[in-house]
Amino acid sequence: MMMGKIRSLGRALLADIEGLAAIEMALILPIAVMLMSLIVYGGQAYTVQRKVTLGATTVANLIAQGNNNGSATITSAELNQILAYPALILYPYDGSGVQVEAAQLLVTVNANGTATGTVVSSWANANGTALTIGQQLSVDPSIAAAFPGSGANYIILGQVQYPFQPTGLYFAVGPITLHDSIMMIPRTAAQITVQ
């Protein structure tokens, strides 16, 4: 008896245009909301990645300027302010978890044109970890090509990492670590010093 009522109700819903529209909506809505959530997550991640890149560029650029004086020195207070800029750039997102590292690398170009950078100075904000002095890193060949001949050639490396937590809409997504690193050649002198 009960099965007969359920079948007749199902047939009535399928025969009714409004009932059919309700069934279609019930089937399509979860998929549509999930796709919309993915688009929102992607847009947020893209925006924050651009801010992370801007933060790394800002750190490397300001240190590479060497305070725009002939001696290319930066005070500790100025360095701390430079390392704090990525947290400000991430606004309106919470920048308290951003990790900022900056380093000065001595570049050595081999006979075959490949370059390595040896960390000679390194700094980090409270969340970051400074690179180890003496650590060897590979250097982009286009930067290595900018150094004519031999001698002491330095570059500045700025790195930013940010644990991004997307806004939850339809389903929760775990944090995504967004990062970027930028290398720049010092502007006013071969080597930048921090006092």
GUVO-746960 format. One record per residue (C-alpha): residue in three letters; x, y, z. Coordinates in pm, 1 decimal. Example, Ala and Ser with C-alpha at 12.3 -4.5 7.8 and 13.67 -1.06 7.14 Angstrom:
+---------+----------+----------+----------+
! residuo !       px !       py !       pz !
+---------+----------+----------+----------+
!     Ala !   1230.0 !   -450.0 !    780.0 !
!     Ser !   1367.0 !   -106.0 !    714.0 !
+---------+----------+----------+----------+
This chain:
+---------+----------+----------+----------+
! residuo !       px !       py !       pz !
+---------+----------+----------+----------+
!     Met !      0.0 !      0.0 !      0.0 !
!     Met !    273.1 !    241.8 !    101.7 !
!     Met !    483.7 !    154.8 !   -201.7 !
!     Gly !    189.3 !    221.7 !   -427.3 !
!     Lys !    142.6 !    568.9 !   -278.7 !
!     Ile !    511.7 !    646.9 !   -321.1 !
!     Arg !    502.9 !    532.3 !   -683.4 !
!     Ser !    194.2 !    737.5 !   -761.0 !
!     Leu !    348.9 !   1041.8 !   -592.6 !
!     Gly !    668.5 !    992.0 !   -795.6 !
!     Arg !    466.8 !    963.5 !  -1120.5 !
!     Ala !    269.3 !   1272.6 !  -1029.1 !
!     Leu !    590.3 !   1469.0 !   -964.0 !
!     Leu !    741.3 !   1354.2 !  -1294.0 !
!     Ala !    422.9 !   1444.1 !  -1479.3 !
!     Asp !    405.5 !   1784.3 !  -1313.2 !
!     Ile !    634.8 !   2043.1 !  -1477.2 !
!     Glu !    695.3 !   2223.2 !  -1149.4 !
!     Gly !    788.4 !   1896.0 !   -979.2 !
!     Leu !   1029.6 !   1812.5 !  -1259.8 !
!     Ala !   1193.4 !   2153.9 !  -1224.5 !
!     Ala !   1232.9 !   2096.0 !   -849.2 !
!     Ile !   1402.0 !   1759.9 !   -910.9 !
!     Glu !   1635.7 !   1911.2 !  -1171.8 !
!     Met !   1721.2 !   2193.3 !   -933.5 !
!     Ala !   1793.9 !   1946.4 !   -652.1 !
!     Leu !   2031.6 !   1755.2 !   -879.5 !
!     Ile !   2209.7 !   2055.3 !  -1033.5 !
!     Leu !   2233.4 !   2294.8 !   -736.7 !
!     Pro !   2508.8 !   2111.5 !   -539.6 !
!     Ile !   2728.2 !   2086.9 !   -849.3 !
!     Ala !   2668.0 !   2451.4 !   -942.5 !
!     Val !   2748.8 !   2570.6 !   -589.2 !
!     Met !   3065.1 !   2357.9 !   -584.5 !
!     Leu !   3182.2 !   2505.1 !   -915.9 !
!     Met !   3107.6 !   2855.3 !   -792.8 !
!     Ser !   3307.2 !   2785.0 !   -475.0 !
!     Leu !   3604.3 !   2663.9 !   -680.3 !
!     Ile !   3591.8 !   2982.1 !   -889.0 !
!     Val !   3588.0 !   3194.3 !   -573.7 !
!     Tyr !   3878.2 !   2991.7 !   -422.3 !
!     Gly !   4076.7 !   3028.4 !   -744.1 !
!     Gly !   4018.3 !   3402.7 !   -755.4 !
!     Gln !   4123.4 !   3443.7 !   -393.0 !
!     Ala !   4434.6 !   3229.8 !   -440.5 !
!     Tyr !   4532.6 !   3425.4 !   -753.4 !
!     Thr !   4490.0 !   3758.2 !   -572.0 !
!     Val !   4692.8 !   3647.2 !   -270.3 !
!     Gln !   4966.6 !   3495.4 !   -491.8 !
!     Arg !   5002.9 !   3832.4 !   -665.1 !
!     Lys !   5037.9 !   3997.4 !   -322.0 !
!     Val !   5301.9 !   3739.5 !   -219.4 !
!     Thr !   5496.8 !   3812.5 !   -539.9 !
!     Leu !   5470.0 !   4185.9 !   -474.9 !
!     Gly !   5594.0 !   4130.5 !   -117.8 !
!     Ala !   5900.7 !   3936.0 !   -235.2 !
!     Thr !   5972.0 !   4197.3 !   -502.2 !
!     Thr !   5940.1 !   4480.8 !   -248.9 !
!     Val !   6180.1 !   4318.1 !     -2.0 !
!     Ala !   6444.1 !   4242.6 !   -267.2 !
!     Asn !   6404.6 !   4583.3 !   -432.4 !
!     Leu !   6433.6 !   4790.1 !   -114.1 !
!     Ile !   6737.9 !   4599.3 !      9.2 !
!     Ala !   6897.6 !   4616.4 !   -337.5 !
!     Gln !   6859.4 !   4996.2 !   -331.6 !
!     Gly !   7088.5 !   5004.5 !    -29.0 !
!     Asn !   6919.5 !   5312.8 !    113.5 !
!     Asn !   7018.7 !   5497.6 !   -206.3 !
!     Asn !   7342.1 !   5625.0 !    -59.9 !
!     Gly !   7695.0 !   5575.9 !   -185.6 !
!     Ser !   7795.2 !   5346.7 !     99.5 !
!     Ala !   7497.5 !   5110.9 !     43.6 !
!     Thr !   7418.1 !   5065.8 !    412.7 !
!     Ile !   7086.2 !   4984.9 !    574.5 !
!     Thr !   7025.8 !   5025.0 !    946.5 !
!     Ser !   6874.6 !   4741.4 !   1150.2 !
!     Ala !   6557.6 !   4947.3 !   1204.8 !
!     Glu !   6521.0 !   5000.8 !    827.3 !
!     Leu !   6579.0 !   4629.8 !    764.7 !
!     Asn !   6308.3 !   4535.6 !   1016.2 !
!     Gln !   6068.9 !   4776.9 !    845.4 !
!     Ile !   6150.5 !   4626.7 !    503.8 !
!     Leu !   6087.4 !   4274.6 !    637.2 !
!     Ala !   5748.7 !   4392.4 !    772.6 !
!     Tyr !   5621.5 !   4525.9 !    437.8 !
!     Pro !   5486.0 !   4192.6 !    301.3 !
!     Ala !   5244.5 !   4168.2 !    597.2 !
!     Leu !   5114.1 !   4515.1 !    505.6 !
!     Ile !   5091.5 !   4428.2 !    136.4 !
!     Leu !   4873.9 !   4124.4 !    214.5 !
!     Tyr !   4597.9 !   4347.0 !    356.3 !
!     Pro !   4299.8 !   4275.7 !    383.8 !
!     Tyr !   4422.5 !   3920.1 !    442.6 !
!     Asp !   4579.5 !   3838.1 !    778.7 !
!     Gly !   4954.9 !   3891.4 !    733.4 !
!     Ser !   5054.4 !   3771.1 !   1080.2 !
!     Gly !   5166.5 !   3429.5 !    947.5 !
!     Val !   5377.6 !   3555.5 !    656.2 !
!     Gln !   5736.3 !   3427.8 !    644.0 !
!     Val !   5990.7 !   3668.4 !    497.0 !
!     Glu !   6353.5 !   3585.5 !    423.8 !
!     Ala !   6613.9 !   3800.7 !    252.1 !
!     Ala !   6972.4 !   3712.8 !    170.1 !
!     Gln !   7274.7 !   3848.9 !     -7.5 !
!     Leu !   7447.9 !   3600.1 !   -234.8 !
!     Leu !   7801.2 !   3611.9 !   -372.8 !
!     Val !   7765.9 !   3492.9 !   -732.2 !
!     Thr !   8031.0 !   3276.8 !   -893.2 !
!     Val !   8003.5 !   3218.7 !  -1267.5 !
!     Asn !   8169.9 !   2898.4 !  -1387.8 !
!     Ala !   8354.5 !   2862.7 !  -1719.2 !
!     Asn !   8052.0 !   2689.3 !  -1873.7 !
!     Gly !   7827.5 !   2988.3 !  -1786.3 !
!     Thr !   7638.1 !   2834.2 !  -1494.8 !
!     Ala !   7620.9 !   3034.9 !  -1175.7 !
!     Thr !   7593.5 !   2956.4 !   -807.6 !
!     Gly !   7527.3 !   3192.5 !   -522.4 !
!     Thr !   7684.7 !   3157.1 !   -180.8 !
!     Val !   7487.3 !   3311.3 !    105.9 !
!     Val !   7705.0 !   3578.8 !    271.9 !
!     Ser !   7431.0 !   3751.8 !    475.3 !
!     Ser !   7077.4 !   3651.9 !    558.9 !
!     Trp !   6786.8 !   3806.0 !    746.5 !
!     Ala !   6431.7 !   3698.4 !    832.7 !
!     Asn !   6121.6 !   3827.3 !   1005.4 !
!     Ala !   5987.1 !   3664.6 !   1324.3 !
!     Asn !   5807.5 !   3388.0 !   1129.5 !
!     Gly !   6086.4 !   3317.4 !    882.9 !
!     Thr !   6416.3 !   3134.9 !    909.3 !
!     Ala !   6731.3 !   3300.3 !    779.7 !
!     Leu !   6932.9 !   3103.7 !    524.9 !
!     Thr !   7253.8 !   2941.4 !    644.7 !
!     Ile !   7569.0 !   3144.6 !    579.0 !
!     Gly !   7777.5 !   2956.5 !    322.0 !
!     Gln !   7476.1 !   2776.4 !    173.4 !
!     Gln !   7497.1 !   2737.4 !   -205.5 !
!     Leu !   7197.0 !   2821.3 !   -425.0 !
!     Ser !   7154.6 !   2803.5 !   -799.3 !
!     Val !   7124.0 !   3139.4 !   -976.3 !
!     Asp !   6918.2 !   3216.2 !  -1285.0 !
!     Pro !   7149.7 !   3215.4 !  -1591.6 !
!     Ser !   7007.1 !   3549.3 !  -1710.8 !
!     Ile !   7123.3 !   3712.8 !  -1386.7 !
!     Ala !   7463.6 !   3546.9 !  -1416.7 !
!     Ala !   7496.2 !   3686.3 !  -1770.6 !
!     Ala !   7457.8 !   4039.4 !  -1630.5 !
!     Phe !   7794.3 !   4011.8 !  -1454.1 !
!     Pro !   8084.1 !   4091.9 !  -1686.3 !
!     Gly !   8412.4 !   3917.8 !  -1616.5 !
!     Ser !   8524.5 !   3810.2 !  -1273.8 !
!     Gly !   8517.6 !   3980.0 !   -937.3 !
!     Ala !   8282.6 !   4007.1 !   -644.6 !
!     Asn !   7930.5 !   4001.5 !   -783.0 !
!     Tyr !   7640.0 !   4010.2 !   -539.5 !
!     Ile !   7265.6 !   3965.6 !   -572.5 !
!     Ile !   6981.2 !   4011.4 !   -327.0 !
!     Leu !   6727.9 !   3731.0 !   -279.2 !
!     Gly !   6383.0 !   3808.3 !   -136.9 !
!     Gln !   6150.7 !   3522.9 !    -42.4 !
!     Val !   5795.3 !   3530.4 !     94.3 !
!     Gln !   5577.8 !   3236.3 !    203.5 !
!     Tyr !   5217.5 !   3273.5 !    316.2 !
!     Pro !   4981.4 !   3005.7 !    454.0 !
!     Phe !   4663.1 !   3109.2 !    274.2 !
!     Gln !   4329.0 !   2983.4 !    408.6 !
!     Pro !   4051.1 !   3032.1 !    149.8 !
!     Thr !   3712.0 !   3153.8 !    266.4 !
!     Gly !   3481.2 !   2855.4 !    316.1 !
!     Leu !   3164.6 !   2869.3 !    104.6 !
!     Tyr !   3017.1 !   2530.1 !     24.0 !
!     Phe !   3298.1 !   2305.2 !    144.6 !
!     Ala !   3615.3 !   2360.6 !    345.4 !
!     Val !   3958.2 !   2367.3 !    185.3 !
!     Gly !   4277.4 !   2336.5 !    390.7 !
!     Pro !   4545.1 !   2604.5 !    392.0 !
!     Ile !   4758.7 !   2646.9 !     81.0 !
!     Thr !   5119.0 !   2767.5 !    112.5 !
!     Leu !   5180.3 !   3036.8 !   -148.2 !
!     His !   5540.4 !   3145.9 !   -205.1 !
!     Asp !   5764.7 !   3338.0 !   -437.7 !
!     Ser !   6129.2 !   3441.3 !   -455.0 !
!     Ile !   6291.0 !   3727.1 !   -645.0 !
!     Met !   6659.7 !   3798.1 !   -720.2 !
!     Met !   6787.5 !   4151.2 !   -785.8 !
!     Ile !   7126.0 !   4308.6 !   -843.4 !
!     Pro !   7226.0 !   4578.2 !   -589.1 !
!     Arg !   7189.2 !   4926.7 !   -736.7 !
!     Thr !   7434.6 !   5159.2 !   -564.7 !
!     Ala !   7725.1 !   4931.7 !   -473.9 !
!     Ala !   7842.9 !   4576.7 !   -520.3 !
!     Gln !   7757.9 !   4474.9 !   -164.3 !
!     Ile !   7486.2 !   4592.9 !     77.8 !
!     Thr !   7573.0 !   4612.2 !    447.4 !
!     Val !   7334.3 !   4617.3 !    743.1 !
!     Gln !   7443.6 !   4811.6 !   1049.2 !
+---------+----------+----------+----------+
